[in-house]
Amino acid sequence: MSQVVQRGDTEIRDAILGNVGSMFVSRIGPEDTDTFIKVFSPEFNANDLINSDPFTWYTKMIKNNSQLPPFTMTSLPPVKSNPELAEKVRQLARLTYGKPRAQVECDIARRSGYGSPTPPPPVAPSLPSTL
């Protein structure tokens, strides 16, 4: 939040905070504690906000037009990806839903009435050997 304060003018920061109904804050730096301690005290102190655990969010929410007391939420860590599986899913999606570029351009030309809707020669899709 200190990044939106220019030359000591807090007008932008105050406008942002004044219009936020729900807030999710993860670990913050010491320079922002003065701003956020007003939102999350007395349930949480500056030390809590600076030293939060990974994937933990200090939360302030509105429910049914009423402000809930601040609480913590914990999210799951990111799932480790499998690049090989991701590539296989992309290949399968291309084969299942994709069309050759020339075919798409022909369809666009035909539907829009612009250009020359000359159909391209058909191309038979082939499945990757590793699927």
Secondary structure, DSSP 8 states (H G I E B T S, - for coil): -GGG-BTTB-HHHHHHHHT-SSEEE-S--GGGHHHHHHHHTTTS-HHHHHS--TTEEEEE-EETTEE---EEEE--------HHHHHHHHHHHHHHH---HHHHHHHHHHHHS-S-------------TT-
